[in-house]
Amino acid sequence: MPVKNKTASGRQMEEHKSPAQRVLKQLTNKYRLVVMNDETFEEVSSFRLSRVNIYILLSTIIVIIVTFITSAIVFTPLKEYIPGYASTSNKRELISLRMKTDSMEMAVKAHDLYVANLENIINNGQPIEKIDTAVIDASTVHQFDSIDLKKISPMESKMRDNVENESSFMLNLDLAKDQIGKKFSSIAEFHFFQPVKGYVTAPFAPKEDHYGVDIVAPENEAIKATLDGVVVLSSWTTETGYVIAIQHSNNLISLYKHNSVLLKKEGAYVKAGDVIAIIGNSGEQTSGPHLHFELWYKGLPLNPQDYIVFN
């Protein structure tokens, strides 16, 4: 009788437990896993386990496997076999090939322009100097034969005088004369690349409004960027012809004027030594093929010969 009463009381206690307590008890109940010899039925080993232990063991094994597979993909060349994934070396090679292709395309266009000029000269025609086929689409260029830039109306002349006399557009040489042409130590350590190798025929002369140097070099000589930077101007002007300007670090700007062909567009990033143009004789303020090169630091012109050897 006592045994039956004890069993009955145990059942009553089980019935009064909440569902959460029942689940917790089922998870923590201990079970014995016995490994036996199939022939002799001898117990080889036994393990005392619960459902919670089994869940923890399986979760740990899964985490280890996932970590191992992820590490193998991330830190080994196995990731290159994943469809749609390209290796870093392949990306760099594609970028390098794209840049070389772009440079070759520009060089071919420049060569075609040179050949076209030779054919025009042989056929007693006029050389092409006012349309940059490497940058501008000839179909979008409009010809205005009726415009005469030498004729200026009195109203326009008065307006030009007013604009030039405004203080916001004037360069106060009296205040800045002690800085013009000065050699700044903050950029003296820069390694300037020689834009073109030749002879300086007109030196830096700010008092004569000549804020750069004129360098004579062989015909069709390539013009190179003097420092790393971004092209901020690549255009044509009546006075200086094809002009390209590059913004460098430390508020430094370099200008290259009177080119025959421009090989870089505005917004392009160039490195020191990259070919950006071909030497020429474009614009009204020129008397022969040469490069007019300027350096500007914080709004003031510098003497390029203080930083670069041209011959």
C-alpha positions as CSV (number, residue, x, y, z in Angstrom):
1,M,0.0,0.0,0.0
2,P,2.7,2.6,0.8
3,V,4.3,2.0,-2.6
4,K,1.0,2.6,-4.4
5,N,0.3,5.7,-2.4
6,K,3.8,7.0,-3.3
7,T,3.2,6.4,-7.0
8,A,-0.2,8.0,-6.9
9,S,1.2,11.1,-5.2
10,G,4.0,11.3,-7.7
11,R,1.5,11.3,-10.6
12,Q,-0.5,14.0,-8.9
13,M,2.6,16.2,-8.6
14,E,3.3,15.7,-12.3
15,E,-0.2,16.8,-13.2
16,H,0.1,20.0,-11.1
17,K,3.4,21.0,-12.9
18,S,3.2,23.8,-15.6
19,P,4.0,23.0,-19.3
20,A,7.3,24.8,-19.1
21,Q,8.4,22.7,-16.1
22,R,7.4,19.5,-17.9
23,V,9.4,20.5,-21.0
24,L,12.4,21.5,-18.8
25,K,12.2,18.1,-17.1
26,Q,12.1,16.3,-20.4
27,L,15.2,18.2,-21.6
28,T,17.1,17.5,-18.4
29,N,16.2,13.9,-17.9
30,K,19.2,11.7,-18.0
31,Y,19.6,8.8,-20.5
32,R,22.3,6.2,-20.7
33,L,23.8,5.4,-24.1
34,V,25.4,1.9,-23.9
35,V,27.8,0.5,-26.5
36,M,27.7,-3.4,-26.4
37,N,29.6,-6.1,-28.2
38,D,27.2,-7.7,-30.7
39,E,28.5,-11.2,-30.2
40,T,29.2,-11.4,-26.4
41,F,26.7,-8.7,-25.3
42,E,29.5,-7.3,-23.2
43,E,29.2,-3.6,-22.3
44,V,32.1,-1.8,-24.0
45,S,31.3,1.8,-22.9
46,S,28.4,3.8,-21.7
47,F,27.5,7.5,-21.8
48,R,25.1,9.4,-19.6
49,L,23.4,12.0,-21.7
50,S,20.4,14.4,-21.7
51,R,18.6,16.0,-24.5
52,V,20.1,19.4,-23.7
53,N,23.6,17.8,-24.0
54,I,22.8,16.4,-27.4
55,Y,21.4,19.8,-28.6
56,I,24.6,21.6,-27.4
57,L,26.8,19.0,-29.0
58,L,25.1,19.1,-32.4
59,S,25.0,23.0,-32.3
60,T,28.8,23.1,-31.6
61,I,29.5,20.7,-34.4
62,I,27.4,22.8,-36.9
63,V,29.1,26.0,-35.8
64,I,32.6,24.5,-36.2
65,I,31.7,23.2,-39.7
66,V,30.3,26.5,-40.8
67,T,33.3,28.4,-39.5
68,F,35.7,26.1,-41.2
69,I,33.9,26.4,-44.6
70,T,33.7,30.2,-44.3
71,S,37.3,30.5,-43.5
72,A,38.3,28.2,-46.3
73,I,36.3,30.3,-48.8
74,V,37.5,33.7,-47.5
75,F,41.2,33.0,-46.9
76,T,42.0,30.5,-49.7
77,P,41.7,30.7,-53.5
78,L,38.5,28.5,-53.3
79,K,36.5,31.7,-53.5
80,E,37.6,32.1,-57.1
81,Y,35.6,29.0,-58.0
82,I,32.4,30.6,-56.9
83,P,30.3,31.6,-59.9
84,G,30.3,35.4,-60.5
85,Y,33.3,36.1,-58.2
86,A,36.4,37.5,-59.8
87,S,39.8,37.6,-58.1
88,T,41.5,40.9,-57.1
89,S,44.4,40.2,-59.5
90,N,42.0,39.8,-62.4
91,K,40.2,43.0,-61.6
92,R,43.5,44.9,-61.5
93,E,44.6,43.4,-64.8
94,L,41.2,44.4,-66.4
95,I,41.6,48.0,-65.1
96,S,45.2,48.1,-66.4
97,L,44.2,46.8,-69.8
98,R,41.3,49.3,-70.0
99,M,43.7,52.1,-69.3
100,K,46.1,50.9,-71.9
101,T,43.3,50.5,-74.4
102,D,42.1,54.1,-73.7
103,S,45.7,55.4,-74.1
104,M,46.1,53.5,-77.4
105,E,42.8,54.8,-78.6
106,M,43.8,58.4,-77.9
107,A,47.2,57.9,-79.5
108,V,45.5,56.5,-82.7
109,K,43.2,59.5,-82.8
110,A,46.1,61.8,-82.5
111,H,48.0,59.9,-85.2
112,D,44.9,60.1,-87.5
113,L,44.7,63.8,-87.0
114,Y,48.4,64.1,-87.8
115,V,48.0,62.1,-91.0
116,A,44.9,64.1,-91.9
117,N,46.9,67.3,-91.5
118,L,49.7,65.9,-93.7
119,E,47.2,65.1,-96.4
120,N,45.7,68.5,-96.3
121,I,49.1,70.2,-96.5
122,I,50.1,67.9,-99.5
123,N,46.8,68.8,-101.2
124,N,47.3,72.5,-100.6
125,G,44.6,72.5,-98.0
126,Q,44.5,74.1,-94.5
127,P,45.7,72.0,-91.6
128,I,43.1,71.1,-88.9
129,E,43.9,73.0,-85.8
130,K,40.6,74.2,-84.3
131,I,38.8,71.0,-83.8
132,D,40.1,68.4,-81.3
133,T,39.0,65.1,-82.8
134,A,40.2,63.3,-79.7
135,V,37.9,65.2,-77.4
136,I,35.1,66.9,-79.5
137,D,32.7,65.3,-81.9
138,A,32.9,67.1,-85.2
139,S,29.2,66.7,-85.8
140,T,28.4,68.9,-82.7
141,V,30.7,71.7,-83.8
142,H,29.0,74.7,-85.4
143,Q,30.7,77.0,-87.8
144,F,30.1,80.7,-87.5
145,D,31.8,82.3,-90.4
146,S,30.1,85.7,-89.8
147,I,31.7,86.3,-86.4
148,D,34.7,88.6,-86.5
149,L,36.5,88.6,-83.1
150,K,38.6,91.6,-84.0
151,K,35.5,93.9,-84.2
152,I,34.4,95.1,-80.8
153,S,31.4,97.4,-80.4
154,P,31.7,100.5,-78.1
155,M,29.2,99.0,-75.7
156,E,31.1,95.8,-75.4
157,S,34.4,97.7,-75.0
158,K,32.9,99.7,-72.1
159,M,31.5,96.6,-70.5
160,R,35.0,94.9,-70.7
161,D,36.6,97.9,-69.0
162,N,34.0,97.8,-66.2
163,V,34.6,94.2,-65.6
164,E,38.4,94.5,-65.6
165,N,38.2,97.4,-63.1
166,E,36.1,95.6,-60.6
167,S,38.1,94.7,-57.5
168,S,36.8,91.2,-57.3
169,F,38.4,90.4,-60.7
170,M,41.7,92.3,-60.2
171,L,45.0,91.0,-59.3
172,N,46.6,93.4,-56.8
173,L,50.2,93.2,-57.8
174,D,51.2,95.8,-55.2
175,L,50.1,93.5,-52.4
176,A,51.3,90.3,-53.9
177,K,54.5,91.4,-55.7
178,D,56.6,90.1,-52.8
179,Q,55.1,86.7,-53.2
180,I,55.1,86.4,-57.0
181,G,57.9,84.2,-58.1
182,K,58.9,83.3,-54.6
183,K,60.0,79.7,-54.0
184,F,57.8,78.1,-51.4
185,S,59.3,75.5,-49.1
186,S,56.0,73.6,-48.7
187,I,56.2,72.3,-52.3
188,A,59.9,72.4,-52.8
189,E,60.1,68.7,-51.8
190,F,57.6,67.7,-54.5
191,H,59.0,65.5,-57.3
192,F,57.9,67.4,-60.4
193,F,57.9,65.4,-63.6
194,Q,59.3,67.1,-66.7
195,P,56.3,68.0,-68.9
196,V,58.4,68.1,-72.0
197,K,62.1,68.2,-72.8
198,G,63.3,71.2,-74.7
199,Y,64.7,74.7,-74.5
200,V,63.2,77.6,-72.6
201,T,62.8,80.5,-75.1
202,A,60.7,82.8,-72.9
203,P,61.4,82.8,-69.1
204,F,59.0,83.6,-66.3
205,A,58.3,87.4,-66.4
206,P,55.2,88.4,-64.3
207,K,55.9,92.1,-64.8
208,E,55.3,91.5,-68.5
209,D,52.1,89.4,-67.8
210,H,54.0,86.3,-68.8
211,Y,53.2,83.9,-65.8
212,G,55.0,80.8,-67.2
213,V,57.8,79.6,-69.4
214,D,57.8,78.8,-73.1
215,I,59.5,75.6,-74.1
216,V,60.4,74.7,-77.6
217,A,60.5,70.9,-78.4
218,P,60.4,68.7,-81.4
219,E,57.1,68.5,-83.4
220,N,54.5,66.1,-82.2
221,E,56.3,65.7,-78.9
222,A,54.1,64.3,-76.1
223,I,53.2,66.6,-73.2
224,K,53.2,64.8,-69.8
225,A,51.5,65.7,-66.4
226,T,54.1,67.1,-64.0
227,L,52.3,65.7,-60.9
228,D,49.4,63.5,-59.9
229,G,46.1,65.3,-60.1
230,V,42.6,65.8,-61.7
231,V,42.0,67.5,-65.0
232,V,39.9,70.6,-64.3
233,L,40.1,72.2,-67.7
234,S,40.4,70.7,-71.2
235,S,39.2,73.1,-73.8
236,W,39.9,75.6,-76.6
237,T,40.4,79.3,-76.2
238,T,41.0,81.9,-78.9
239,E,44.2,83.3,-77.4
240,T,45.9,80.1,-76.1
241,G,44.4,77.4,-78.3
242,Y,44.0,74.0,-76.7
243,V,44.6,74.3,-73.0
244,I,44.6,71.7,-70.3
245,A,44.8,72.4,-66.5
246,I,45.4,69.9,-63.7
247,Q,44.5,70.4,-60.1
248,H,47.2,68.9,-57.8
249,S,47.4,68.5,-54.0
250,N,48.3,71.4,-51.7
251,N,46.4,74.0,-53.8
252,L,48.8,73.6,-56.7
253,I,47.6,74.0,-60.4
254,S,49.6,73.4,-63.6
255,L,48.6,74.7,-67.0
256,Y,49.7,73.5,-70.5
257,K,48.8,75.8,-73.4
258,H,49.1,76.0,-77.2
259,N,48.7,72.2,-77.7
260,S,47.6,70.6,-81.0
261,V,45.7,67.7,-79.5
262,L,44.2,67.1,-76.0
263,L,44.3,63.5,-74.8
264,K,42.5,63.9,-71.4
265,K,39.0,65.1,-70.6
266,E,37.8,67.1,-67.7
267,G,37.4,65.0,-64.5
268,A,40.1,62.5,-65.6
269,Y,42.6,61.4,-62.9
270,V,46.2,61.5,-64.2
271,K,49.5,60.4,-62.6
272,A,52.9,62.2,-63.0
273,G,54.3,61.3,-66.4
274,D,51.0,60.4,-68.1
275,V,50.6,61.8,-71.6
276,I,47.9,64.5,-71.6
277,A,48.5,66.4,-74.9
278,I,50.6,66.9,-78.0
279,I,52.7,70.0,-78.5
280,G,51.4,72.4,-81.0
281,N,50.9,76.0,-82.2
282,S,47.3,76.7,-81.6
283,G,45.8,80.0,-80.5
284,E,46.5,83.6,-81.4
285,Q,49.3,84.2,-78.8
286,T,51.8,82.0,-80.4
287,S,54.4,82.3,-83.1
288,G,55.5,78.6,-83.5
289,P,55.2,75.1,-82.0
290,H,55.9,75.3,-78.3
291,L,54.5,74.6,-74.8
292,H,53.5,77.4,-72.5
293,F,53.7,75.9,-69.0
294,E,52.5,77.6,-65.8
295,L,52.5,76.7,-62.1
296,W,50.1,78.4,-59.7
297,Y,50.2,78.0,-55.9
298,K,47.4,79.3,-53.8
299,G,46.4,81.8,-56.5
300,L,50.0,83.0,-57.1
301,P,52.2,82.2,-60.1
302,L,55.4,80.4,-59.6
303,N,58.6,80.3,-61.7
304,P,58.6,76.7,-63.1
305,Q,62.4,76.8,-63.5
306,D,62.7,76.9,-59.7
307,Y,61.3,73.4,-59.5
308,I,61.9,71.7,-62.9
309,V,64.8,71.3,-65.3
310,F,63.5,71.4,-68.9
311,N,66.6,70.6,-71.0
